[in-house]
Each structure stands twice: as structure tokens, then as C-alpha cells.
Amino acid sequence: MPDVTEEYIIQRLAAREDPLDTDGYAEIDLSPEIHLRNAAVLIPLARFQDEWHVLYTRRTDRVESHKGQVSFPGGAADEGETEPEQTALREANEEIGMKPGDVRILGRLNSMATVTNFRVRPIVGVIPWPYAFRVANFEVARVFTMPLLWLADKSNFWEFYMRDRDRAVIFYHPFDGELLWGATARMTVSFLRTLDILK
């Protein structure tokens, strides 16, 4: 297991970034007539209890899509936002009250095309801990973390082909009552593979 320092994460993210901006995975067929809207999420890392933790949110049942699902803070790009970091930081501020100046950006993962026709760019950043979150109650039901090493243990998740979705889907075992699966699980595993710490 490598020593996962901030510098190590920065180096691995920089080495992995593909100039074509894709990791080859898409939840939909990328035919030319499909228009993908730009979006970004923040993968927040917090250091406590002598290890890294990844922060997630659970969406409420009142939002338009992905009701009740575990997700990263994020959403669609606003007009005038030219970099995914702008979108990810704005959305994190709107959803959980994370001030942009409190996030130390480490790098990016490559984009993923989602079933909802978004091209999502994950941005990795370190956040202070503990933190006084201000949760947007309409969108976010809960803010919580999972240990990075637990997420990196292959015995804690499985990937299988769903015929009705015509693609492979990742499901984690429940952690603290939360079920991580789908696009957010895929981004998580992509990050872990980038760090080369899956075991």
C-alpha cells in the first residue's frame, strides 16, 4: 500500500489525466446526436482518525432526479463557468455550505457520461475537518463520510451486469446505513484505481 499523501494524490491525478478527457466509461451510448450537458462534482477528502475519509451526501426525496441516492456535491455548469472546478465549488457551497476558499484542489479525474445525459467531471479536493456544514435541506438529507481504505477493499463492493441497463453497475455493501452505487460508486472506484490502492 503506497503512502497516500496529498503530494502522492496530486501526482497520481496528474499522471492519469487523459487528454481525451474520458476514462472509456459511459452509462449511455455516445451517439453523435446525443448532446451532453457539462457538470462537475467535488470529491471531498478529509483527514481524521489518522486516515483519509471521503465525504458524500444523500439526496432528499424532493429533488428532481436520483432521489434518496448517495452522491458527491455537484451539478450542472452554469452559464459563464468555463472550468469544472468553478462548478464543483459553487455546487458544494450551495448544497452543503462548503466555502470555496476552504477547499484545496488536488486535481481532476476524467469525465463520465451519465444516463441523465451529463458529462460529469470529478474534482478532487481536501477539506478541513471538522467542518460546520450548512445543508440545503431541499436537496441534501445527510452529509457523511466513508474511510478511503474501506472503500478500497474489493470485498466491500461488487460489479455486475444489469440487463435492463445494458451496463455493469458497481454496488458497495451498506456503510453506516448508506448504499453507495451507480455513477458515484463508479467515480469512487475510478479514483481508487487512479491512486492504485484497491486491495
Secondary structure, DSSP 8 states (H G I E B T S, - for coil): -----HHHHHHHHHHH--TT---S-BSS---TT---EEEEEEEEEEEETTEEEEEEEEE-SSSSSSTT-EE-SEEE--TT--SHHHHHHHHHHHHH---GGG-EEEEE---EE-TTSEEEEEEEEE--SS------TTTEEEEEEEEHHHHT-GGGEEEEEETTTTEEEEEE--BTTB--BHHHHHHHHHHHHHHT---
